[in-house]
Amino acid sequence: MINLNTPRSIVYCKIIHNYLEGEIFGDPEIDIGDMIEDYMPKYLFREQYQKCLEVFKDLYAWTSDEFWHELTAFHEVALYYFLMEMQNLKNDMKEDFKKVFYDKELIDTIQKYVEIDKKEMDDDDFPIDILEGYYYNPSYICEDIYDDIDFIELPYLYNEQKANMPIIAKTMGINLDYYFEILPIDIQKQFKSNHITLTGEISELFSYLQQRINSGSLAELFWENKQPVTEKKIHVIIENIMDAYFIGKEVDISREVLVKNGQVDFKLFRSNKKDEKILIEVKKASSSYLKAGYENQLCDYIRYSGCKNAFYLIICFTDKEYKTVNDFIHNHIYTDNFQMYINIAILDARKKASPSKAKKDNQKITL
């Protein structure tokens, strides 16, 4: 099954599977490639033909097995355009559409869901035939599945990013990195990773740092004599890791850059695109300047540096600090044009109990 983010995922999967079988996979003599050409954007079909085939095979297999599968951007695009074409086919076939694509088992399943819908509506006067009609309408199914269809505007969104004016993507919270795999191949080749934006690169760096703290020995660098290291030493650690992490990725890193009357901890930019600049300010969660560093300091840095984005990286060393930071994040949704460009990130450097100690603690609890 496919997780379609709706209570109707199971029945929708059955419907989509019938569509795919009746239109594409039902006749082994028909070339799948010929059938799916009209269901994909032309550049994707031309440049990633094999991937298009694999994606449709995935959709066909996933809508019939018992496991829950998550759609990638490529799958989302394929399913969306397929359902839109099925709606066009329904308009042409009219009543024959139901006869061809809906067998008795599927109709019985739909009836059960219609009864559930009826109870949830708590409206005895609502016509049941309208509720039934939703399940025989590919465009309605599509509307129920997709919260957004940002990929339709991908050329415009990417061109905005290329011009360093990602207004729509930023205000709508669209992550362009998610759509990397459905970009034209020549555009993908411009990047040495799967990230369109430097913001995506930095987010992955922070995820890498957290992973090494959790499962590696990096956590030891953040503690000395059983005490958290100073903020200055944290800057040195992060700087050296960034140098190694971004090697070969054409990302320049500057330390303690003067901005107006202060110094921001780090400024990063792509070597071949100096107008894509990102600021990073690092604070310990115990800092008395935690709030001011975000509301005043970093906002001022963005305002006067001309940077388009920033990260506020907060390091936690205790459970109390971790709770404080989470509360801080919940209470600091952006309220002006500068705060909306700040990404708040947590680096959890709390000491983890050793396996032997954890085992002893569990034994004590058991006793």
C-alpha positions in Angstrom: 0.0 0.0 0.0 1.0 3.6 -0.4 0.8 6.0 2.5 -1.3 8.8 0.9 -1.8 10.8 4.0 -5.6 10.3 4.1 -7.9 7.9 5.9 -8.9 6.6 2.5 -5.4 5.4 1.6 -6.4 1.7 1.4 -9.4 2.2 -0.9 -7.6 4.7 -3.0 -4.7 2.3 -3.5 -7.2 -0.3 -4.7 -8.7 2.2 -7.2 -5.3 3.4 -8.4 -4.2 -0.2 -8.9 -7.2 -0.9 -11.0 -6.5 2.2 -13.1 -2.9 1.2 -13.6 -3.8 -2.4 -14.5 -6.6 -1.4 -16.9 -4.7 1.4 -18.6 -1.0 0.3 -18.5 -0.2 -3.2 -17.1 -3.1 -5.3 -18.1 -1.9 -6.4 -21.5 1.6 -7.9 -21.5 1.9 -7.3 -25.2 1.7 -3.5 -24.8 5.0 -1.6 -24.3 4.8 0.2 -21.0 7.0 3.0 -22.2 4.6 3.8 -25.0 1.7 3.9 -22.5 3.3 6.2 -19.9 4.7 8.8 -22.3 1.6 11.0 -21.9 1.7 10.7 -18.1 5.0 12.4 -17.5 6.5 15.8 -18.2 8.3 15.6 -21.5 11.8 16.4 -20.2 11.5 13.7 -17.5 10.4 11.1 -20.1 13.2 12.1 -22.4 16.0 12.4 -19.9 15.1 9.7 -17.3 13.1 7.2 -19.3 14.2 4.2 -17.2 13.4 6.0 -14.0 9.9 6.7 -15.3 9.4 3.0 -16.0 10.6 2.1 -12.6 8.4 4.6 -10.9 5.2 3.3 -12.6 6.2 -0.2 -11.8 6.6 0.8 -8.2 3.2 2.4 -8.1 1.6 -0.7 -9.6 3.4 -3.0 -7.1 3.0 -0.7 -4.1 -0.8 -0.3 -4.5 -1.3 -4.0 -4.2 1.0 -5.3 -1.5 0.6 -5.1 2.3 3.5 -2.8 3.2 3.2 0.9 3.6 5.4 2.7 1.1 6.3 6.4 1.0 6.2 8.4 -2.3 9.3 10.3 -3.5 8.9 13.5 -5.5 9.2 11.4 -8.7 6.4 9.1 -7.6 4.2 12.1 -6.7 4.7 13.6 -10.1 3.9 10.4 -11.9 0.8 9.6 -9.8 -0.5 13.2 -10.1 -0.3 13.3 -13.9 -1.6 9.8 -14.3 -4.7 10.6 -12.2 -5.3 13.8 -14.3 -5.1 11.8 -17.5 -7.5 9.2 -16.0 -9.9 12.1 -15.3 -9.7 13.1 -19.0 -10.4 9.5 -19.9 -13.4 9.4 -17.6 -14.8 12.5 -19.3 -14.5 10.7 -22.6 -15.8 7.3 -21.5 -18.6 8.7 -19.3 -20.6 5.7 -17.8 -18.3 3.1 -19.4 -15.4 4.3 -17.2 -17.0 2.7 -14.1 -17.7 -0.6 -15.9 -14.1 -0.9 -17.1 -12.1 0.1 -14.0 -14.4 -0.9 -11.1 -15.0 -4.6 -10.4 -17.5 -5.9 -7.9 -15.0 -6.3 -5.1 -13.8 -2.7 -5.5 -17.4 -1.4 -5.6 -18.2 -3.3 -2.4 -15.1 -1.8 -0.7 -16.2 1.7 -1.8 -19.7 1.1 -0.3 -18.1 0.4 3.1 -16.1 3.6 3.0 -19.2 5.6 1.9 -21.0 4.4 5.0 -18.0 5.5 7.1 -18.0 8.9 5.4 -21.8 9.2 6.0 -21.4 8.6 9.7 -18.5 11.0 10.0 -20.5 13.8 8.3 -23.3 13.5 10.8 -25.6 14.9 8.1 -28.5 12.6 7.2 -29.7 14.9 4.5 -26.4 14.8 2.5 -27.0 12.8 -0.7 -25.2 9.5 -0.6 -24.8 9.4 -4.4 -22.5 12.5 -4.1 -20.3 10.6 -1.5 -20.2 7.6 -3.8 -19.3 9.8 -6.8 -16.1 11.0 -5.1 -14.6 7.5 -5.4 -15.4 7.3 -9.1 -13.8 10.7 -9.8 -10.0 10.6 -10.3 -9.6 14.4 -10.0 -11.3 14.3 -6.5 -9.1 11.4 -5.4 -6.1 13.5 -6.5 -7.4 16.5 -4.6 -7.8 14.5 -1.5 -4.3 12.9 -1.8 -2.3 16.1 -2.5 -2.0 18.8 0.1 0.0 20.8 -2.4 1.3 20.4 -6.0 4.4 22.5 -5.8 6.1 20.5 -8.5 3.8 22.0 -11.2 5.5 25.4 -10.5 8.9 23.8 -10.2 10.4 25.6 -13.3 9.3 29.0 -11.9 10.4 28.2 -8.3 13.8 27.0 -9.6 14.3 30.1 -11.8 13.5 32.3 -8.8 16.1 30.5 -6.8 18.6 30.8 -9.6 18.0 34.6 -9.7 18.6 34.6 -5.9 15.0 35.7 -5.2 13.2 32.6 -3.8 10.2 34.6 -2.7 7.5 32.1 -3.3 9.5 29.1 -2.0 10.4 30.9 1.2 7.1 32.4 2.0 5.3 29.0 1.3 7.9 26.9 3.1 8.7 24.9 -0.1 11.9 22.8 0.1 13.3 22.8 -3.4 15.9 20.1 -2.4 13.0 17.7 -2.2 12.5 18.0 -5.9 16.1 17.6 -6.9 15.5 14.2 -8.7 12.9 15.7 -11.0 15.0 18.6 -12.2 16.5 18.4 -15.7 19.8 16.5 -15.8 21.9 19.5 -16.8 20.7 21.4 -13.8 21.4 18.4 -11.5 24.9 18.4 -12.8 25.5 21.9 -11.6 25.5 20.6 -8.0 27.9 18.1 -6.5 25.2 16.9 -4.0 21.5 16.5 -4.1 20.9 19.9 -2.7 19.7 22.9 -4.8 20.3 25.3 -2.0 23.2 25.9 0.4 20.5 25.8 3.1 20.0 22.2 2.3 23.7 21.5 2.5 24.0 23.1 5.9 20.9 21.2 7.2 22.5 18.0 6.2 25.7 19.0 7.9 23.9 19.5 11.2 22.2 16.1 10.8 25.6 14.6 10.2 27.0 16.3 13.4 24.1 14.9 15.4 24.6 11.5 14.0 28.3 11.5 14.9 27.5 12.7 18.4 24.9 10.0 18.9 26.7 7.0 17.4 30.4 8.1 17.2 33.0 9.7 19.4 32.3 13.3 18.5 30.4 13.9 21.8 33.8 13.6 23.6 35.0 16.9 22.0 32.1 18.8 23.6 33.1 17.9 27.2 36.2 18.5 29.2 36.6 17.4 32.8 32.9 16.5 32.9 32.0 20.0 32.0 30.7 21.5 28.7 33.4 23.2 26.7 33.3 26.9 26.1 31.4 28.5 23.2 34.8 29.4 21.6 35.9 25.8 21.5 32.5 24.8 20.0 33.2 27.3 17.2 36.6 25.6 16.6 35.1 22.2 16.5 32.3 23.2 14.1 34.7 25.1 11.9 37.1 22.2 11.4 34.2 19.8 10.7 32.7 22.2 8.2 36.1 22.5 6.4 36.2 18.7 6.0 32.6 18.3 5.2 32.4 20.9 2.5 35.7 20.0 0.8 35.2 19.6 -2.9 31.7 21.2 -2.7 32.9 24.7 -3.7 31.6 26.2 -0.4 33.7 29.0 1.2 33.6 29.4 5.0 34.5 32.6 6.8 34.9 32.8 10.6 33.9 35.8 12.8 32.8 38.1 10.0 32.4 41.7 10.9 28.8 42.8 10.3 27.9 46.4 11.3 28.9 46.6 15.0 29.2 42.9 15.6 30.7 39.6 14.4 28.7 36.7 13.1 30.2 33.3 13.9 30.3 32.0 10.4 29.4 33.1 6.8 29.2 30.5 4.1 28.7 30.9 0.3 29.2 28.9 -2.8 32.4 29.8 -4.6 30.6 30.0 -7.9 27.6 31.9 -6.6 28.7 34.5 -4.0 25.2 36.0 -3.8 23.9 32.8 -2.0 25.3 33.6 1.4 24.3 31.9 4.7 25.0 33.2 8.2 25.5 30.8 11.1 25.3 32.0 14.7 26.1 29.4 17.4 24.9 29.7 21.0 25.0 27.4 24.1 21.5 26.9 25.4 22.8 28.1 28.8 23.7 31.5 27.3 22.1 34.5 28.9 22.0 36.0 25.3 20.0 33.1 23.8 16.9 35.2 23.2 18.7 38.4 22.3 21.0 36.5 19.9 18.1 35.5 17.9 15.7 38.4 18.1 18.3 41.2 17.8 21.7 40.0 16.9 21.1 37.6 14.1 18.2 39.6 12.6 20.6 42.6 12.5 23.2 40.5 10.8 20.8 39.5 8.1 19.5 43.0 7.7 23.0 44.6 7.2 24.8 41.8 5.5 22.4 41.3 2.6 22.3 37.5 3.3 19.2 35.6 2.3 19.2 33.0 5.0 20.7 32.2 8.4 21.0 29.4 11.0 20.8 29.7 14.7 22.5 26.6 16.1 21.9 26.0 19.8 23.9 23.4 21.7 22.3 21.6 24.6 24.2 19.8 27.4 21.5 18.9 29.9 17.9 17.7 29.9 16.8 21.1 31.3 18.6 23.0 28.5 17.0 20.7 25.9 13.5 21.5 27.2 14.4 25.2 27.3 15.4 25.2 23.6 12.3 23.3 22.5 10.2 25.8 24.4 12.2 28.6 22.8 11.6 27.3 19.3 7.8 26.9 19.9 7.6 30.5 21.2 9.7 32.0 18.4 7.8 31.7 15.2 9.0 34.5 13.0 7.2 37.8 13.5 9.0 40.0 11.0 10.7 39.8 7.5 14.1 38.9 8.9 13.1 36.2 11.5 11.4 34.2 8.7 14.8 33.6 7.1 16.3 32.1 10.3 16.4 28.4 10.7 16.7 27.3 14.4 18.6 24.1 14.8 19.4 22.0 17.9 22.6 20.1 18.5 22.0 17.7 21.3 25.3 17.1 23.1 23.8 15.7 26.3 25.9 12.9 27.8 24.6 9.5 27.0 24.7 6.7 29.6 27.2 3.9 28.7 25.6 0.5 27.7 27.0 -1.0 31.0 25.6 1.8 33.1 22.2 1.7 31.3 22.1 -2.0 32.0 22.8 -1.5 35.7 20.1 1.2 35.9 17.6 -1.1 34.3 18.5 -3.8 36.8 18.0 -1.4 39.7 14.5 -0.5 38.3 13.6 -4.1 37.9 14.6 -4.9 41.5 
